[in-house]
Amino acid sequence: MVKVAFVTAEGQRVEAEGRAGDRLLEVAQAAGMPLEGTCEGQMACSTCHVIVLREWFDRLDPASEDEEDMLDLAAGVRPTSRLACQIVLGEALDGLEVRIPGESRDMQRR
């Protein structure tokens, strides 16, 4: 299992676990995080935008040009922003910590 911590916009820390090969988006949704993932991981939206803590950012595979283009559409983008649908969990990411931007809303849960 790969442990992940989400820090909500309100500062609450939510711990979760996923399996190697799971996408961070799926783990976040299972943990109740407000990441809509409207395109279901097809990288056609930016509703799964997360901010990766600096110490974890360089451990991720680099973002593709398509992901960078989608991040241009996201609200509250930071230098360590990524799309959760593009982060695949593995041993090297055990303990990963990401912040959920304050602008995140899951309209499907309202």
C-alpha positions as CSV (number, residue, x, y, z in Angstrom):
1,M,0.0,0.0,0.0
2,V,1.1,3.6,-0.7
3,K,0.2,6.2,1.9
4,V,-1.0,9.6,0.9
5,A,-1.9,12.7,2.9
6,F,-4.3,15.3,1.6
7,V,-4.4,18.7,3.3
8,T,-7.8,20.4,2.7
9,A,-8.2,24.1,2.0
10,E,-9.3,24.4,5.7
11,G,-6.0,22.8,6.8
12,Q,-7.4,19.4,7.8
13,R,-5.1,16.5,7.1
14,V,-6.8,13.4,5.7
15,E,-4.7,10.3,5.4
16,A,-5.5,7.7,2.7
17,E,-3.9,4.6,1.1
18,G,-3.8,3.4,-2.4
19,R,-2.1,0.6,-4.3
20,A,0.9,1.0,-6.6
21,G,-0.6,1.8,-10.0
22,D,-3.6,3.7,-8.7
23,R,-4.1,7.3,-9.8
24,L,-4.0,9.9,-7.1
25,L,-7.4,11.1,-8.3
26,E,-9.1,7.8,-7.5
27,V,-7.5,7.7,-4.0
28,A,-8.5,11.4,-3.4
29,Q,-12.1,10.7,-4.4
30,A,-12.3,7.6,-2.2
31,A,-11.0,9.7,0.7
32,G,-13.8,12.3,0.1
33,M,-11.7,15.0,-1.3
34,P,-13.5,17.6,-3.5
35,L,-11.8,16.7,-6.7
36,E,-14.5,16.2,-9.4
37,G,-12.4,14.7,-12.1
38,T,-15.1,15.5,-14.6
39,C,-13.2,13.9,-17.6
40,E,-12.6,10.8,-15.5
41,G,-8.9,11.0,-15.9
42,Q,-8.8,11.7,-19.6
43,M,-6.9,15.0,-19.1
44,A,-9.7,17.0,-20.7
45,C,-10.4,19.2,-17.7
46,S,-8.6,20.6,-14.7
47,T,-11.1,19.6,-12.0
48,C,-8.5,17.4,-10.2
49,H,-5.9,20.1,-9.7
50,V,-3.7,19.6,-6.6
51,I,-0.7,21.3,-5.2
52,V,2.1,18.9,-4.5
53,L,4.4,19.8,-1.6
54,R,7.7,21.0,-2.8
55,E,9.7,18.1,-1.3
56,W,7.6,15.6,-3.3
57,F,7.3,17.5,-6.6
58,D,10.6,16.4,-8.0
59,R,9.9,12.8,-7.3
60,L,7.0,12.9,-9.8
61,D,7.4,12.1,-13.5
62,P,7.4,15.5,-15.3
63,A,4.1,16.9,-16.5
64,S,3.3,16.4,-20.2
65,E,2.7,19.4,-22.4
66,D,-1.0,18.4,-22.5
67,E,-1.1,18.4,-18.7
68,E,0.6,21.8,-18.6
69,D,-2.0,23.1,-21.0
70,M,-4.8,21.9,-18.7
71,L,-3.2,23.4,-15.7
72,D,-3.3,26.8,-17.5
73,L,-7.1,26.5,-17.1
74,A,-7.1,25.7,-13.4
75,A,-7.8,28.2,-10.7
76,G,-5.2,28.9,-8.0
77,V,-2.3,27.2,-9.9
78,R,1.1,27.2,-8.1
79,P,4.6,26.2,-9.3
80,T,4.0,22.7,-7.9
81,S,0.5,22.2,-9.3
82,R,-0.4,18.9,-11.0
83,L,-3.5,17.1,-12.1
84,A,-4.2,14.2,-9.8
85,C,-5.3,12.0,-12.7
86,Q,-1.8,12.1,-14.0
87,I,0.0,11.1,-10.8
88,V,0.4,7.3,-10.6
89,L,1.2,6.0,-7.2
90,G,4.3,3.8,-6.6
91,E,6.7,2.9,-3.9
92,A,8.7,6.1,-4.4
93,L,5.6,8.2,-3.6
94,D,4.8,6.4,-0.3
95,G,4.0,9.3,2.1
96,L,3.1,11.8,-0.7
97,E,1.4,14.9,0.6
98,V,-0.7,17.2,-1.5
99,R,-2.9,20.3,-0.8
100,I,-6.4,20.6,-2.1
101,P,-6.8,24.1,-3.6
102,G,-9.4,26.3,-2.0
103,E,-11.0,26.7,-5.4
104,S,-11.7,23.0,-5.7
105,R,-15.4,22.0,-5.9
106,D,-16.9,18.7,-6.7
107,M,-20.2,19.7,-8.3
108,Q,-21.4,16.1,-8.4
109,R,-21.5,16.0,-4.6
110,R,-23.7,19.1,-4.1
